[in-house]
Amino acid sequence: MNIAGRRFFAYLIDMFIIALALFLLKQVIPTNKYEIELNNLNEDLLEEKISYEDYFNQFKVLTHNIDKTNIGINVVNTILLIVIFIVVPFVNNGQTIGQKLLKIKIVKDSGLQLEDLVGRAVIINGLGYMFFMFIILYLLPSNFYFIAITLLGFFQIIMVIINGFMVLYRNDKRGVADKFTNTKIDVVKI
């Protein structure tokens, strides 16, 4: 498997670990009233009981309320992102769990530093998105919060897509985070 394929599958493994942990956590936390309201709102739209405009206006408010009531889950998500993409590679010679399994690692000619891992996590692993969400969650009303989170979410998705294309098509196989932190992913020599 080439380096791009290994990077992709390593990332999937790491994100699967985070998703599994959050799924298990969500199983022990009762569904909050806003999530129930969102399910009912979705049903009302599907059954054509409300217009798209009414749906969208209620959806913005519910999204804001859900994010506020799920702050604990979002904190756990942020901690997991930090552990998987910063702490683990920092103590594990530049390797996340997925990278270790696929025998690749993050390297830097001048030596990998903690700030390199933080920069990579902020740019490509959603840590920047999570921190921004925490900042604006209680500062902005639901309409502006929804717009900001939507734009930031699109930006995060675009960064991941650009990163993927860079890794696939650049000769040096370096993505956005690699270029920003002056790092690269290399095959582990056995």
C-alpha positions in Angstrom: 0.0 0.0 0.0 1.3 3.5 -0.9 1.9 6.2 1.7 -1.3 8.0 0.8 -3.4 4.9 1.4 -1.6 4.2 4.6 -2.3 7.8 5.8 -5.9 7.5 4.9 -6.5 4.2 6.7 -4.5 5.3 9.7 -6.7 8.4 9.9 -9.8 6.2 9.6 -8.6 4.0 12.5 -7.9 7.0 14.7 -11.2 8.6 14.0 -13.0 5.3 14.5 -11.5 5.0 18.0 -12.8 8.5 18.8 -16.3 7.8 17.3 -16.5 4.5 19.1 -15.7 6.1 22.5 -18.2 8.9 21.8 -20.9 6.3 20.8 -20.3 4.4 24.0 -20.5 7.5 26.1 -23.7 8.6 24.3 -25.3 5.2 25.2 -25.0 6.0 29.0 -26.2 9.6 28.7 -30.0 10.0 28.4 -31.3 11.7 25.3 -32.0 15.4 26.1 -35.3 17.1 25.3 -33.8 19.1 22.5 -32.7 16.0 20.6 -36.3 14.6 21.0 -37.6 17.9 19.7 -35.3 17.7 16.7 -36.5 14.2 15.9 -40.1 15.4 16.1 -39.2 18.4 13.9 -37.6 16.1 11.3 -40.7 13.9 11.3 -43.0 17.0 10.9 -40.9 18.0 7.9 -41.1 14.6 6.3 -44.8 14.4 6.9 -45.1 17.9 5.4 -46.7 19.3 8.5 -44.3 22.3 8.5 -42.7 24.4 5.8 -38.9 24.3 5.0 -38.7 27.9 6.3 -40.3 27.0 9.7 -38.1 23.9 9.8 -34.9 25.8 9.2 -35.8 28.5 11.8 -36.5 25.9 14.5 -33.5 23.8 13.5 -31.1 26.7 14.1 -32.4 27.2 17.7 -32.4 23.4 18.4 -28.9 23.0 17.1 -27.7 25.7 19.4 -29.6 24.3 22.4 -28.3 20.7 21.7 -24.7 21.9 21.5 -25.2 23.7 24.8 -26.7 20.7 26.6 -24.1 18.4 25.0 -21.1 20.4 26.2 -19.8 17.5 28.2 -19.7 15.2 25.2 -18.0 18.0 23.2 -15.4 18.4 25.9 -14.8 14.6 25.9 -14.5 14.8 22.1 -11.9 17.5 22.4 -10.0 15.6 25.0 -10.0 12.5 22.7 -8.8 14.6 19.8 -5.9 15.9 21.9 -5.0 12.5 23.2 -5.2 10.7 19.9 -3.6 13.3 17.7 -1.2 15.2 20.1 -0.4 13.2 23.3 -0.1 9.7 21.7 2.2 10.7 18.9 4.2 12.9 21.2 5.0 10.0 23.6 5.0 7.4 20.8 7.8 8.6 18.5 5.4 10.5 16.1 2.8 7.8 15.7 -0.9 7.8 16.4 -2.5 4.4 17.0 -3.6 4.1 13.4 -0.2 5.1 12.2 1.5 2.6 14.4 -0.7 -0.2 13.0 0.1 0.9 9.4 3.8 1.5 10.1 4.0 5.2 9.3 4.9 8.2 11.5 5.1 11.9 11.6 8.6 13.2 11.1 10.4 16.5 11.0 14.0 17.1 9.9 14.7 19.3 12.9 12.9 17.0 15.3 9.2 16.7 16.0 8.0 19.1 18.7 4.8 19.3 20.7 3.8 22.5 18.8 4.0 20.7 15.5 1.5 18.1 16.7 -0.8 20.9 18.1 -0.6 22.7 14.7 -1.4 19.6 12.8 -4.4 18.8 15.1 -5.8 22.3 14.9 -5.6 22.4 11.1 -6.6 18.9 10.0 -8.1 17.0 12.9 -10.9 19.3 14.0 -9.3 20.7 17.1 -9.6 24.3 15.8 -13.2 23.7 15.0 -13.9 22.4 18.5 -12.1 25.3 20.2 -13.9 27.9 18.1 -17.3 26.2 18.8 -16.6 26.4 22.6 -15.8 30.1 22.3 -18.9 31.1 20.3 -21.4 28.7 21.9 -22.3 31.0 24.7 -21.3 34.3 23.0 -23.6 34.3 20.0 -27.3 33.9 19.6 -28.6 30.8 17.8 -28.9 32.4 14.3 -25.3 33.7 14.3 -24.0 30.6 16.1 -25.6 28.4 13.4 -24.1 30.5 10.6 -20.6 30.5 12.2 -20.6 26.8 12.9 -21.9 26.0 9.4 -19.2 28.1 7.8 -16.5 26.7 10.0 -17.7 23.1 9.3 -17.5 23.7 5.6 -14.0 25.2 6.0 -13.0 22.1 8.0 -14.3 19.8 5.3 -12.6 21.8 2.6 -9.3 21.6 4.5 -9.6 17.8 4.8 -10.4 17.5 1.0 -7.6 19.8 0.0 -5.2 17.9 2.3 -6.3 14.6 0.7 -5.7 15.9 -2.8 -2.3 17.3 -1.8 -1.3 13.9 -0.3 -2.6 12.1 -3.4 -1.2 14.3 -6.1 1.9 16.1 -4.8 5.3 14.4 -5.4 6.3 14.8 -1.8 2.9 13.6 -0.5 2.6 16.4 2.0 -0.7 17.9 2.9 -1.8 21.3 4.3 -0.9 20.4 7.9 2.5 19.0 6.7 3.3 22.2 4.9 2.2 24.4 7.8 4.2 22.5 10.4 7.1 21.5 8.1 6.5 17.8 8.9 5.8 14.8 6.7 4.6 11.3 7.0 7.2 8.6 6.5 7.2 4.8 6.4 8.7 3.3 9.6 11.9 1.5 8.9 11.9 -2.0 10.4 
